[in-house]
Amino acid sequence: MGGIILSSEPILSTGTMDDYDAHRIDLCIPDGSQDLPIDKAIILENRLDDLHAIDWDKGCYLGQELMARTKHRGLIRKTLRTVKFEGPAPENNETLFYEEAKAGVMRTSCKDKGLALTRIETANKSLDEKKPLISESGKKVTVVS
């Protein structure tokens, strides 16, 4: 996401929150307060292991056995993906469909991109067939990564 600068002089930033959101969405990094619903978000589905949020060598933490078992058995069925769209973004928590099947749920967005928690199999099919997902409100959403 960036770096740390240690300076005795003040450093002025020209970036905005929209710039930050666009950058984190491009990198598929969730914002905990917006993208991770309380008591529903699963660390592995939201790619936090890719950000080294889990220490696979450390033992004895709450949920450690479940996370290790889930990762090593490959039981992850949903994952966070970067998506893009034209026009206004679908609402946060709006359901996405691929053909008639539920494909996932929209999370945050900024400009013409957003994050969506999608079923892996369905999102891959959408990418392979180059067909967009459709939101409840009828907006076309294209899976990017």
GIJO-V552852 format. One record per pair of residues at least 6 apart in sequence whose C-alpha atoms are under 6 Angstrom apart, sorted by the first residue. I is the first residue (numbers start at 1). GAP is how many residues later the second one is. D is the distance in whole Angstrom. If there is no record, write none. Layout:
I | GAP | D
I | GAP | D
This chain:
22 | 88 | 6
25 | 89 | 6
28 | 54 | 6
35 | 72 | 6
45 | 33 | 6
45 | 34 | 4
46 | 33 | 6
46 | 34 | 5
77 | 42 | 6
77 | 43 | 6
78 | 40 | 5
78 | 41 | 4
78 | 42 | 5
79 | 38 | 5
79 | 39 | 6
80 | 36 | 6
80 | 37 | 4
81 | 34 | 6
81 | 35 | 5
81 | 64 | 6
82 | 32 | 6
82 | 33 | 5
82 | 62 | 5
82 | 63 | 6
83 | 30 | 6
83 | 31 | 5
83 | 32 | 6
83 | 59 | 5
83 | 60 | 4
83 | 61 | 5
84 | 28 | 6
84 | 29 | 4
84 | 57 | 6
84 | 58 | 5
85 | 27 | 6
85 | 56 | 5
92 | 14 | 5
92 | 15 | 5
92 | 16 | 6
93 | 12 | 5
93 | 13 | 5
93 | 14 | 6
94 | 11 | 6
94 | 12 | 5
95 | 9 | 6
95 | 10 | 5
95 | 40 | 6
95 | 41 | 6
96 | 7 | 5
96 | 8 | 5
96 | 9 | 5
96 | 38 | 5
96 | 39 | 4
97 | 6 | 5
97 | 36 | 5
97 | 37 | 5
98 | 35 | 5
103 | 15 | 6
103 | 16 | 6
103 | 19 | 6
104 | 13 | 5
104 | 14 | 4
104 | 15 | 6
105 | 11 | 6
105 | 12 | 5
106 | 10 | 4
107 | 8 | 5
107 | 9 | 5
108 | 6 | 6
108 | 7 | 6
132 | 8 | 6
132 | 9 | 5
132 | 10 | 5
133 | 7 | 6
133 | 8 | 5
134 | 6 | 5
134 | 7 | 6
